[in-house]
Amino acid sequence: MTQKILELVEKSSMKAEVPTFDVGDTVDVHCLILEGDKSRTQIFNGIVIARSGSGSKEMFTVRRIVSGEGVERKFPIHSPKVSKIDVKRRSVVRRAKLYFLRDRIGKAVRLKERR
């Protein structure tokens, strides 16, 4: 009984269309940033290194290198603050989590492109 009620509540907060992307893909995540009474869209681009959760609690982690320092950010897929996810490049990976990329620098971070 309570499980069905939870599923109904989750369905109301989920997005109708979610883009298909996998771990290893390079994506642009368009985020809404609120600054006072103004809002703007900021793009965070990087490689998806992990996906976790299910339903309305599904999250994904994006990693990028900014001036020699690695930056990771976790986003909820169904969040209203994530307005759009663009897949720029698809890569061939054989792991569910790409945490090994944290130890790599330079050209070693590159992944083989899926054709």
N, CA and C atoms as a LAMMPS dump frame, in Angstrom:
ITEM: TIMESTEP
0
ITEM: NUMBER OF ATOMS
345
ITEM: BOX BOUNDS ff ff ff
-5.0000000000000000e+02 5.0000000000000000e+02
-5.0000000000000000e+02 5.0000000000000000e+02
-5.0000000000000000e+02 5.0000000000000000e+02
ITEM: ATOMS id mol type element x y z
1 1 1 N 0.823 -1.199 0
2 1 2 C 0 0 0
3 1 3 C 0.86 1.253 0
4 2 1 N 1.765 1.356 0.959
5 2 2 C 2.607 2.552 1.032
6 2 3 C 3.548 2.637 -0.159
7 3 1 N 3.954 1.492 -0.701
8 3 2 C 4.834 1.49 -1.875
9 3 3 C 4.131 2.118 -3.073
10 4 1 N 2.843 1.821 -3.254
11 4 2 C 2.097 2.392 -4.378
12 4 3 C 1.939 3.904 -4.217
13 5 1 N 1.736 4.352 -3.002
14 5 2 C 1.605 5.793 -2.749
15 5 3 C 2.925 6.494 -3.046
16 6 1 N 4.031 5.884 -2.637
17 6 2 C 5.338 6.465 -2.918
18 6 3 C 5.608 6.536 -4.415
19 7 1 N 5.216 5.513 -5.167
20 7 2 C 5.405 5.515 -6.611
21 7 3 C 4.605 6.63 -7.274
22 8 1 N 3.377 6.873 -6.813
23 8 2 C 2.567 7.96 -7.37
24 8 3 C 3.191 9.322 -7.091
25 9 1 N 3.713 9.517 -5.904
26 9 2 C 4.357 10.784 -5.558
27 9 3 C 5.622 10.975 -6.391
28 10 1 N 6.389 9.901 -6.593
29 10 2 C 7.605 9.985 -7.398
30 10 3 C 7.289 10.31 -8.85
31 11 1 N 6.238 9.713 -9.405
32 11 2 C 5.892 9.953 -10.806
33 11 3 C 5.541 11.409 -11.067
34 12 1 N 4.937 12.065 -10.092
35 12 2 C 4.562 13.463 -10.296
36 12 3 C 5.78 14.384 -10.34
37 13 1 N 6.888 13.98 -9.7
38 13 2 C 8.076 14.833 -9.68
39 13 3 C 9.102 14.464 -10.751
40 14 1 N 8.834 13.434 -11.54
41 14 2 C 9.782 13.018 -12.57
42 14 3 C 9.528 13.75 -13.877
43 15 1 N 10.603 13.942 -14.66
44 15 2 C 10.499 14.581 -15.964
45 15 3 C 9.905 13.593 -16.963
46 16 1 N 9.194 14.14 -17.942
47 16 2 C 8.577 13.284 -18.951
48 16 3 C 9.631 12.7 -19.89
49 17 1 N 10.564 13.548 -20.35
50 17 2 C 11.596 13.083 -21.274
51 17 3 C 12.966 13.298 -20.668
52 18 1 N 13.707 12.22 -20.536
53 18 2 C 15.076 12.286 -20.031
54 18 3 C 15.985 11.805 -21.152
55 19 1 N 17.024 12.558 -21.497
56 19 2 C 17.917 12.111 -22.57
57 19 3 C 18.661 10.848 -22.17
58 20 1 N 18.951 10.016 -23.141
59 20 2 C 19.674 8.783 -22.862
60 20 3 C 21.166 9.066 -22.941
61 21 1 N 21.859 8.803 -21.859
62 21 2 C 23.309 8.917 -21.817
63 21 3 C 23.83 7.874 -20.856
64 22 1 N 25.08 7.492 -21.056
65 22 2 C 25.692 6.441 -20.255
66 22 3 C 26.958 6.958 -19.592
67 23 1 N 27.54 6.116 -18.77
68 23 2 C 28.819 6.429 -18.16
69 23 3 C 29.87 6.461 -19.265
70 24 1 N 30.729 7.458 -19.236
71 24 2 C 31.762 7.622 -20.255
72 24 3 C 31.412 8.655 -21.306
73 25 1 N 30.177 9.086 -21.356
74 25 2 C 29.774 10.095 -22.344
75 25 3 C 30.195 11.483 -21.886
76 26 1 N 30.546 12.324 -22.842
77 26 2 C 30.843 13.724 -22.552
78 26 3 C 29.55 14.499 -22.735
79 27 1 N 29.129 15.222 -21.709
80 27 2 C 27.841 15.903 -21.721
81 27 3 C 27.99 17.375 -21.346
82 28 1 N 27.024 18.169 -21.792
83 28 2 C 26.845 19.547 -21.34
84 28 3 C 25.577 19.565 -20.497
85 29 1 N 25.701 19.956 -19.233
86 29 2 C 24.56 20.02 -18.329
87 29 3 C 24.195 21.495 -18.154
88 30 1 N 22.985 21.866 -18.565
89 30 2 C 22.51 23.243 -18.439
90 30 3 C 21.803 23.378 -17.087
91 31 1 N 22.393 24.16 -16.178
92 31 2 C 21.856 24.34 -14.827
93 31 3 C 21.298 25.738 -14.67
94 32 1 N 20.185 25.846 -13.965
95 32 2 C 19.643 27.16 -13.626
96 32 3 C 20.311 27.642 -12.349
97 33 1 N 20.888 28.833 -12.406
98 33 2 C 21.556 29.443 -11.257
99 33 3 C 20.731 30.641 -10.829
100 34 1 N 20.348 30.682 -9.552
101 34 2 C 19.577 31.805 -9.025
102 34 3 C 20.52 32.742 -8.283
103 35 1 N 20.55 34.004 -8.707
104 35 2 C 21.363 35.025 -8.06
105 35 3 C 20.446 36.163 -7.66
106 36 1 N 20.041 36.171 -6.412
107 36 2 C 19.094 37.194 -5.954
108 36 3 C 17.74 36.953 -6.585
109 37 1 N 17.253 37.934 -7.342
110 37 2 C 15.969 37.777 -8.017
111 37 3 C 16.136 37.424 -9.493
112 38 1 N 17.385 37.31 -9.963
113 38 2 C 17.653 36.966 -11.354
114 38 3 C 18.071 35.495 -11.459
115 39 1 N 17.827 34.917 -12.618
116 39 2 C 18.279 33.554 -12.875
117 39 3 C 18.971 33.502 -14.225
118 40 1 N 19.944 32.595 -14.329
119 40 2 C 20.657 32.41 -15.585
120 40 3 C 20.985 30.936 -15.735
121 41 1 N 21.363 30.552 -16.949
122 41 2 C 21.715 29.174 -17.226
123 41 3 C 23.228 29.059 -17.331
124 42 1 N 23.789 28.137 -16.565
125 42 2 C 25.223 27.888 -16.6
126 42 3 C 25.449 26.49 -17.143
127 43 1 N 26.429 26.345 -18.024
128 43 2 C 26.707 25.049 -18.638
129 43 3 C 27.918 24.426 -17.948
130 44 1 N 27.751 23.192 -17.487
131 44 2 C 28.834 22.425 -16.881
132 44 3 C 29.092 21.253 -17.81
133 45 1 N 30.261 21.225 -18.452
134 45 2 C 30.55 20.135 -19.377
135 45 3 C 31.645 19.249 -18.811
136 46 1 N 31.552 17.956 -19.089
137 46 2 C 32.547 17.007 -18.61
138 46 3 C 32.139 15.585 -18.934
139 47 1 N 32.863 14.646 -18.359
140 47 2 C 32.631 13.225 -18.596
141 47 3 C 31.785 12.66 -17.456
142 48 1 N 30.766 11.895 -17.813
143 48 2 C 29.934 11.23 -16.801
144 48 3 C 30.744 10.062 -16.261
145 49 1 N 31.064 10.107 -14.957
146 49 2 C 31.88 9.032 -14.378
147 49 3 C 31.055 8.059 -13.549
148 50 1 N 29.8 8.424 -13.212
149 50 2 C 28.982 7.513 -12.401
150 50 3 C 27.512 7.856 -12.549
151 51 1 N 26.679 6.838 -12.409
152 51 2 C 25.224 6.996 -12.283
153 51 3 C 24.79 6.168 -11.095
154 52 1 N 23.846 6.691 -10.328
155 52 2 C 23.396 5.952 -9.152
156 52 3 C 21.934 6.253 -8.888
157 53 1 N 21.301 5.396 -8.107
158 53 2 C 19.909 5.587 -7.729
159 53 3 C 18.947 5.14 -8.808
160 54 1 N 17.649 5.311 -8.497
161 54 2 C 16.617 4.961 -9.461
162 54 3 C 15.396 5.825 -9.183
163 55 1 N 14.539 5.911 -10.178
164 55 2 C 13.321 6.706 -10.02
165 55 3 C 13.633 8.186 -9.925
166 56 1 N 12.951 8.87 -9.037
167 56 2 C 13.149 10.313 -8.909
168 56 3 C 14.44 10.653 -8.173
169 57 1 N 15.08 9.651 -7.559
170 57 2 C 16.319 9.88 -6.819
171 57 3 C 17.563 9.557 -7.634
172 58 1 N 17.416 9.415 -8.94
173 58 2 C 18.551 9.047 -9.783
174 58 3 C 19.5 10.226 -9.951
175 59 1 N 20.802 9.965 -9.782
176 59 2 C 21.829 11 -9.848
177 59 3 C 22.911 10.577 -10.838
178 60 1 N 23.664 11.566 -11.329
179 60 2 C 24.836 11.27 -12.134
180 60 3 C 25.936 12.252 -11.773
181 61 1 N 27.183 11.789 -11.888
182 61 2 C 28.347 12.584 -11.529
183 61 3 C 29.107 12.947 -12.79
184 62 1 N 29.436 14.238 -12.93
185 62 2 C 30.173 14.74 -14.09
186 62 3 C 31.512 15.28 -13.593
187 63 1 N 32.586 14.912 -14.297
188 63 2 C 33.931 15.351 -13.926
189 63 3 C 34.558 16.117 -15.083
190 64 1 N 35.249 17.213 -14.73
191 64 2 C 35.994 17.977 -15.726
192 64 3 C 37.255 18.52 -15.085
193 65 1 N 38.196 18.935 -15.921
194 65 2 C 39.447 19.503 -15.447
195 65 3 C 39.393 21.009 -15.696
196 66 1 N 39.563 21.796 -14.619
197 66 2 C 39.558 23.254 -14.717
198 66 3 C 40.906 23.757 -14.213
199 67 1 N 41.678 24.35 -15.106
200 67 2 C 43.023 24.888 -14.821
201 67 3 C 43.865 23.909 -14.004
202 68 1 N 43.919 22.666 -14.479
203 68 2 C 44.752 21.641 -13.855
204 68 3 C 44.172 20.979 -12.627
205 69 1 N 42.999 21.375 -12.202
206 69 2 C 42.363 20.814 -11.005
207 69 3 C 41.086 20.084 -11.417
208 70 1 N 40.893 18.88 -10.901
209 70 2 C 39.686 18.122 -11.216
210 70 3 C 38.494 18.622 -10.422
211 71 1 N 37.351 18.805 -11.109
212 71 2 C 36.123 19.273 -10.472
213 71 3 C 35.023 18.268 -10.788
214 72 1 N 34.343 17.8 -9.745
215 72 2 C 33.224 16.877 -9.926
216 72 3 C 31.966 17.502 -9.369
217 73 1 N 30.85 17.207 -10.034
218 73 2 C 29.571 17.706 -9.574
219 73 3 C 28.519 16.635 -9.761
220 74 1 N 27.657 16.456 -8.759
221 74 2 C 26.564 15.487 -8.839
222 74 3 C 25.276 16.231 -9.154
223 75 1 N 24.515 15.688 -10.095
224 75 2 C 23.248 16.286 -10.497
225 75 3 C 22.131 15.262 -10.38
226 76 1 N 20.964 15.653 -9.853
227 76 2 C 19.787 14.792 -9.955
228 76 3 C 19.222 14.895 -11.375
229 77 1 N 18.914 13.775 -11.978
230 77 2 C 18.436 13.779 -13.364
231 77 3 C 17.093 14.495 -13.478
232 78 1 N 16.212 14.293 -12.512
233 78 2 C 14.857 14.82 -12.591
234 78 3 C 14.69 16.17 -11.892
235 79 1 N 15.782 16.843 -11.579
236 79 2 C 15.703 18.134 -10.897
237 79 3 C 15.192 19.222 -11.848
238 80 1 N 14.345 20.13 -11.37
239 80 2 C 13.907 21.244 -12.227
240 80 3 C 15.032 22.239 -12.498
241 81 1 N 16.102 22.213 -11.712
242 81 2 C 17.238 23.114 -11.951
243 81 3 C 18.122 22.635 -13.094
244 82 1 N 18.03 21.359 -13.464
245 82 2 C 18.746 20.847 -14.628
246 82 3 C 17.794 20.97 -15.811
247 83 1 N 18.033 21.995 -16.638
248 83 2 C 17.08 22.256 -17.714
249 83 3 C 17.314 21.374 -18.938
250 84 1 N 18.571 21.048 -19.226
251 84 2 C 18.85 20.279 -20.43
252 84 3 C 20.162 19.533 -20.273
253 85 1 N 20.254 18.35 -20.875
254 85 2 C 21.49 17.565 -20.902
255 85 3 C 21.786 17.24 -22.358
256 86 1 N 22.894 17.789 -22.875
257 86 2 C 23.305 17.53 -24.255
258 86 3 C 24.449 16.534 -24.258
259 87 1 N 24.32 15.463 -25.04
260 87 2 C 25.399 14.492 -25.184
261 87 3 C 26.269 14.943 -26.345
262 88 1 N 27.532 15.25 -26.056
263 88 2 C 28.455 15.733 -27.073
264 88 3 C 29.251 14.61 -27.714
265 89 1 N 29.597 13.594 -26.911
266 89 2 C 30.461 12.533 -27.404
267 89 3 C 30.168 11.26 -26.628
268 90 1 N 30.113 10.139 -27.306
269 90 2 C 29.892 8.855 -26.657
270 90 3 C 31.198 8.074 -26.665
271 91 1 N 31.5 7.409 -25.551
272 91 2 C 32.76 6.679 -25.431
273 91 3 C 32.521 5.225 -25.088
274 92 1 N 33.505 4.398 -25.428
275 92 2 C 33.467 2.979 -25.117
276 92 3 C 34.086 2.787 -23.744
277 93 1 N 33.318 2.247 -22.805
278 93 2 C 33.842 1.956 -21.468
279 93 3 C 33.392 0.559 -21.071
280 94 1 N 34.142 -0.06 -20.152
281 94 2 C 33.822 -1.406 -19.705
282 94 3 C 33.6 -1.451 -18.207
283 95 1 N 33.296 -0.295 -17.625
284 95 2 C 33.072 -0.188 -16.193
285 95 3 C 31.79 0.588 -15.932
286 96 1 N 31.179 0.357 -14.793
287 96 2 C 29.984 1.102 -14.404
288 96 3 C 30.362 2.427 -13.752
289 97 1 N 31.511 2.478 -13.086
290 97 2 C 31.998 3.692 -12.438
291 97 3 C 33.411 3.956 -12.935
292 98 1 N 33.683 5.177 -13.357
293 98 2 C 34.996 5.515 -13.908
294 98 3 C 35.829 6.307 -12.906
295 99 1 N 35.882 5.83 -11.673
296 99 2 C 36.622 6.541 -10.641
297 99 3 C 38.128 6.519 -10.885
298 100 1 N 38.603 5.606 -11.736
299 100 2 C 40.027 5.548 -12.025
300 100 3 C 40.503 6.784 -12.78
301 101 1 N 39.584 7.553 -13.384
302 101 2 C 39.974 8.773 -14.092
303 101 3 C 40.453 9.856 -13.128
304 102 1 N 40.124 9.727 -11.838
305 102 2 C 40.554 10.716 -10.844
306 102 3 C 42.074 10.735 -10.688
307 103 1 N 42.709 9.593 -10.895
308 103 2 C 44.156 9.49 -10.725
309 103 3 C 44.923 9.885 -11.984
310 104 1 N 44.24 10.059 -13.088
311 104 2 C 44.911 10.316 -14.357
312 104 3 C 44.939 11.799 -14.68
313 105 1 N 45.976 12.202 -15.408
314 105 2 C 46.097 13.604 -15.831
315 105 3 C 46.491 13.645 -17.306
316 106 1 N 46.198 14.741 -17.964
317 106 2 C 46.622 14.949 -19.347
318 106 3 C 45.916 14.043 -20.332
319 107 1 N 46.709 13.491 -21.251
320 107 2 C 46.137 12.672 -22.31
321 107 3 C 45.621 11.325 -21.819
322 108 1 N 46.03 10.913 -20.63
323 108 2 C 45.59 9.626 -20.079
324 108 3 C 44.112 9.634 -19.717
325 109 1 N 43.497 10.808 -19.651
326 109 2 C 42.082 10.921 -19.289
327 109 3 C 41.181 10.6 -20.476
328 110 1 N 41.748 10.673 -21.682
329 110 2 C 40.929 10.463 -22.875
330 110 3 C 40.352 9.049 -22.932
331 111 1 N 39.13 8.957 -23.478
332 111 2 C 38.457 7.669 -23.664
333 111 3 C 38.247 7.431 -25.155
334 112 1 N 38.179 6.173 -25.552
335 112 2 C 37.986 5.817 -26.953
336 112 3 C 36.547 6.129 -27.358
337 113 1 N 36.373 6.785 -28.497
338 113 2 C 35.048 7.197 -28.949
339 113 3 C 34.278 6.024 -29.554
340 114 1 N 32.969 5.974 -29.255
341 114 2 C 32.079 4.965 -29.798
342 114 3 C 31.622 5.424 -31.183
343 115 1 N 31.73 4.584 -32.176
344 115 2 C 31.357 4.972 -33.548
345 115 3 C 30.01 4.431 -33.901
